[in-house]
Amino acid sequence: MRYVDLNRLVIPAGWQSKANNTLADLQIKTQEERRIFFKNLTNPLWKRPDFVRAILPLGSTLFRKCWYSESRITDDIDIDHFRPKGKDANKSFKTQFQEYLSENEFEQLEEESTRGWWFLAFESKNFRVCSCFRNQSRHDTSIALANLKNRAKGKSDFFPLKKGSSVAINADGIENEINCLLDPCKLGDAEFISFDQFGNAYTIYDDSTEERKWIKCRVLTSIAVYHLDEHDLIEFRKKKWKYCKDFIYDKMKKALFVDKDIDEVRRLKQEFITEFLDANHEFSAVAIDCIRYYKDEENWLERVFPKNTLSK
């Protein structure tokens, strides 16, 4: 996950006025009427080609990139409502994710609202670009279908809040909510999740303080909800780590200590930034964590990649 700045979004001409008019119509409807409206909605504003073209490059200018997983989107693009516009009252977050999260996580989460955040349905800053696999309830096809305990994962319309959090009833109340899921559009959230040489997503946070315990809960919940532990994703991240490690040791370290060619080290540094660290690429956060990991045994990496150059 990398930070995506939604302030850079340029709304297409005429889009916002249509959004405002539709929202005004929703405000005078009942909850049931709004549910029916969204169920029957075709060609919604957030899927208009001009809007999709405007929002896609915020995550990557090179290809269609999922903001939650950093993977290339090879299936249909989903424009996710980070705060769901509606909720299925029959779906239970705890039931859906009981096999993937412990009571330690569930005890920190509020019972989910069944109302949804309909008033954000046309709020552009509530949109996140993602693949269908991250957003919709899907099974990991790499796991044997005979494993009946393999419940589907995916964000769907789940949006857990911290226990005791207020629940916004209008856009002004959003700032008072304490949401659980890591948000690629919130500066700093991407730093909470880490990746290792085996391709696994994990957290360095523990239960030593209430703050660290909550961050740990956020990361573990996000891994489950965004399906970041999908087998194929793990393998892709594992390969990315190996590419980075080989580049560090086979090229950069050789240029510095064997060839003693400082100009070549500078060139290789720029190549690494361009090909691995740049947020336009897949799994760039893995490259950042790879550099951070090997700094412990390769002190020279700190001089080449100072801490302030490795932010997610």
Summary of the structure (lengths in Angstrom):
residues: 312
radius of gyration: 21.1
end to end distance: 7.4
largest distance: 72.6
contacts: 903
relative contact order: 0.13
helix: 47%
strand: 7%
